[in-house]
Amino acid sequence: MTSCDFLIIGAGIAGASAAFELSAQGRVILLERESRPGYHSTGRSAALYTETYGNAAIRSLTVGSRPFFDATVVSGFSEHPVLTPRGVLLVGREEQLASLDEAFAAGSRLTPTIRRLDADAALAMAPMLRPDQVAGAVWEPDAMDMDVHAIHQGYLRGARARGAEVVTDAELTGLTRRDGVWRAETRTGTETRTWTAPWVVNAAGAWADGVAALAGLRPMGLTPKRRTAITFDPTPIPAEANLKDWPMVCDVDESFYFKPEGGRLLGSPADATPVEPCDIQPEELDIALAVDRIERAALFKVRRITHRWAGLRTFAPDMTPVVGPDPEAEGFFWLAGQGGYGIQTAPGMARTAAGLLTSGAVPEDLAALGVNAVDLAPERLRAP
């Protein structure tokens, strides 16, 4: 039997970042059912840092995460910057102009650098688009590509340096509370191990409701949703065009996006199909939708698909993460429902979780941006 102060279930970006922050406050053990951390959602993310994506709670957490990302080299978290310039262009047709206005109004509250563009300005920035498909746009110049692997590994490395233990191939089979501590049982092959802690942090992503069930708790109604992505060679590309400098282009109502990736383009139909938690694989229909939607919007064709995959993005019913202690079980803490925002909000989310766990409060700088414990609290989703 191994004891700690904080037992974290799940070593994706949520669990890894929480382990990093909490290991400065006490002994942390991070349990991962797979053979390597980040196998599911984190390892399949094509994350972009954008302060205009998601609802108000997400945007506040994202803006509050930027100082951490900007300081990763100086702090020794990473050997190179984890953010690199990209920019994102939200585009819309004539019937989507109201959506563009709403996106601009919401985004400009915390990000004053974004701009509302007319069709001519948008096409000057993205000449690869069909003119009849662009009536306007919202331009976010400070959106950045994210090095997801460096961020995730930086958190794991930093947590270990602070004394945290990361245990893989540890499938959770039981979770009970007795005499003020949680007792977790895990299985690796034929071996069973027991772990105890006063606090369990449920960072199990798509499996978070299942972890709650093992503890005898009611679910939060979390829904895993499939997101499909492809990388491809576009054609024709004008000889003078520099593909790597293209912005990320997104439909304002999120029906497709594409961006440069390793000398090719990465694209998606921005699908969000509810599925059961699993090792998700791409569906041929979604790949066909990606190709069709991108080709309808762009002047180029998808010549050759070089890679295809799918990941899970898990959402709470109100699209806001679930972060806080369970009102019905002492010592059980939720850190789930990050949706498609888990990488870009990781520093803010982890600091919020650590603050709530150790002092019962959101850090002051994040609270000043609008991060509110009540908005994130699990009880908002529990029926009386």
C-alpha positions, -999 to +999 in steps of 0.1 A: +000+000+000+014+034-011+002+067+004+003+102-009-014+136-004-029+138-039-038+108-060-045+119-096-063+095-120-053+102-156-019+115-170-031+134-200-027+172-200-052+178-172-036+153-148+000+161-158-004+199-153-022+193-120+005+170-108+031+197-116+013+223-095+003+200-067+037+184-063+049+218-050+024+214-021+026+177-012+033+142-024+016+133-057+010+100-074-002+101-110-020+069-122-024+062-160-042+031-173-023+032-207+013+023-212+022+059-218+007+092-207-013+112-232-022+083-254-058+094-261-069+130-264-037+148-255-015+128-278-039+134-308-044+172-303-037+197-331-040+225-306-039+261-314-036+288-287-065+311-294-080+335-269-112+338-288-122+301-288-148+288-264-172+303-239-164+330-213-149+307-188-126+291-214-114+324-227-106+336-192-086+305-185-068+307-218-058+344-214-046+335-179-024+307-193-004+329-216+022+342-191+031+306-183+035+296-219+056+327-227+080+320-198+086+283-205+122+288-218+132+313-191+118+291-164+135+259-177+102+242-184+111+237-221+143+241-241+125+260-269+093+282-271+061+261-269+042+288-288+050+299-323+032+326-344+004+315-366-027+337-365-062+325-370-088+337-395-125+330-388-143+333-421-180+334-429-203+336-459-230+363-463-255+343-441-228+340-414-221+377-409-241+377-376-219+348-363-188+368-372-202+399-353-209+377-323-174+361-324-158+396-326-178+410-298-171+381-275-134+378-284-126+415-281-136+416-244-103+400-234-083+402-266-082+438-279-058+429-308-085+410-328-100+428-359-132+425-379-124+423-416-144+428-447-143+404-476-114+422-495-092+423-464-099+387-455-091+375-491-059+395-491-049+376-460-061+342-473-060+343-511-063+305-512-100+309-504-129+311-529-141+347-531-178+336-532-173+318-498-160+348-479-182+378-470-160+388-440-138+375-412-124+380-377-086+381-375-067+371-344-031+379-351-017+366-318-031+330-321-002+306-319+007+270-328+013+249-297+040+223-292+017+198-275+043+172-269+067+197-253+040+211-231+028+177-219+063+163-214+074+195-196+046+191-171+055+154-165+092+161-162+085+191-139+062+170-117+088+142-114+115+168-105+093+179-076+089+144-063+057+132-081+055+095-091+040+087-125+027+051-127+016+037-161-003+005-170-023+011-139-060+004-146-083+016-118-105-013-106-118+000-073-122+033-054-136+035-018-133+060+011-127+049+047-114+066+078-108+099+060-088+085+030-095+071-004-083+036-012-077+030-049-070-005-064-052-008-097-044-038-119-014-044-141-016-078-157-021-101-128-006-077-102-029-056-080-017-025-061-033-003-035-029+035-032-043+057-005-047+095-003-071+120+014-077+136-020-084+119-053-083+141-084-104+128-113-086+138-144-096+108-165-110+127-195-135+106-214-135+081-186-141+106-157-178+096-152-166+060-150-141+068-123-169+085-104-190+054-107-163+033-092-164+057-062-202+053-060-208+088-072-233+102-096-220+112-131-216+147-144-231+138-178-198+142-196-200+134-233-169+123-253-171+135-289-150+124-318-129+149-337-113+138-370-082+152-386-061+146-417-029+159-431-027+163-469-009+178-498-029+206-515-027+213-552-023+236-570-002+259-548+013+289-566+051+288-567+053+321-549+031+310-520+048+301-488+026+274-473+042+275-438+032+311-434-005+306-441-028+314-411-051+289-397-085+292-415-117+283-396-153+285-406-169+308-380-196+282-373-170+255-370-177+233-400-141+230-411-106+243-405-071+239-420-036+251-411+000+244-421+016+214-405+050+200-413+051+212-449+016+201-455-019+211-444-038+197-415-075+198-419-107+187-401-145+188-406-146+200-370-169+170-362-182+165-327-200+131-328-210+117-294-193+083-287-185+060-259-151+063-243-127+042-264-095+041-285-113+062-311-105+058-348-115+080-378-146+072-398-144+073-436-175+096-438-158+122-416-127+121-438-149+126-469-166+155-451-133+171-443-122+169-480-156+182-493-159+211-469-123+223-474-125+220-512-158+240-512-141+268-493-106+268-510-092+272-545-069+241-540-078+204-540-069+178-515-044+159-536-031+132-513-040+124-477-009+114-458-023+107-424-057+104-407-067+101-371-093+109-345-093+120-309-119+125-281-129+158-268-151+155-237-176+181-228-199+189-198-235+197-208-229+234-205-195+232-224-176+245-193-150+224-175-159+207-142-133+217-117-139+214-079-147+191-050-177+168-054-204+180-031-214+145-022-181+129-014-153+143+008-119+144-008-131+137-044-121+164-068-132+168-104-108+180-131-127+170-163-147+182-192-119+203-209-135+197-243-112+209-271-095+235-249-074+214-226-040+222-239-044+260-242-060+263-208-037+238-190-017+264-169-048+283-158-068+251-152-040+235-132-034+265-110-071+269-104-074+233-094-044+236-071-057+267-056-091+252-048-075+220-034-050+238-011-066+271-002-102+269-014-097+298-037-089+307-074-055+324-077-060+362-077-047+369-112-071+343-127-100+356-106-093+391-120-098+377-155-132+363-146-123+327-135-149+319-110-151+288-088-189+288-089-189+286-128-167+255-127-181+238-096-195+203-100-227+211-081-240+232-110-246+200-129-261+179-102-299+177-100-313+182-065 
